[in-house]
């Protein structure tokens, strides 16, 4: 079966997930997380992209990225993946792949789902029972968004900036938002969309993206084509 074409649009944020091979760990020590962030920072500058939210879990990575060019995210992920795997294999005297195939992604309707996606990403350690609150986890953007802690990776999205005119107002507003659980529908929509490489948004957003890309993104009806069914009947 041919791979699905992975297409991005400049200026449209995308939720990106990269998993460890066979769900095995891809981070083993603090230095690994730090180097991944540095490789990512360099790749963003080189290939054109802005990270708005991220979470580096033990065996997978979540990124919310707005690309500058059609191929920015693909080149960023290739660069980081290559550099990071080379380091891990050399440092831990291992060989072979570290990642589980290609990354998955979903274009995000920034008007409806951007901040929900922030929260989905940053609450991963809470859902995994690793920390009590998202800001307690050191390898995500939650501290930046709730305390103002420095993080060279982050470029705030306009949706986050709109939470308040002053920094303190934004931090307070987002902290309250982060402490409010996503609805089941929001969480499932975000999860299903990125797993299936489909847009995260309503039908209007999906149709708009399809028009810009010139191809259909919505899943087709299951079963054989109608013409084939009618002939066999």
Buried (B, 14 or more C-beta within 10 A) or exposed (E): EEEEEBBBBEEBBBBBBBBBBEEEEBBEEEEBBBBBBBBBBBBBEEBBBBBBBBBBBBBBBBBBBBBBBEBBBBBBBBBBBEBBBEBBBEEEEEEEEBBBEBBBBBBBBBEBBBBBBBBBBBBBBBEEEEBEBBBEBBBBBBBBBBEEEEBEBBBBBEBBEEBBEEEEEBBBBBBEBBEEEBEEEBBEBBBEBBEEBBBBBBEEBBBBBBEEBEEEBEEEEEEEEEEEEEEEE
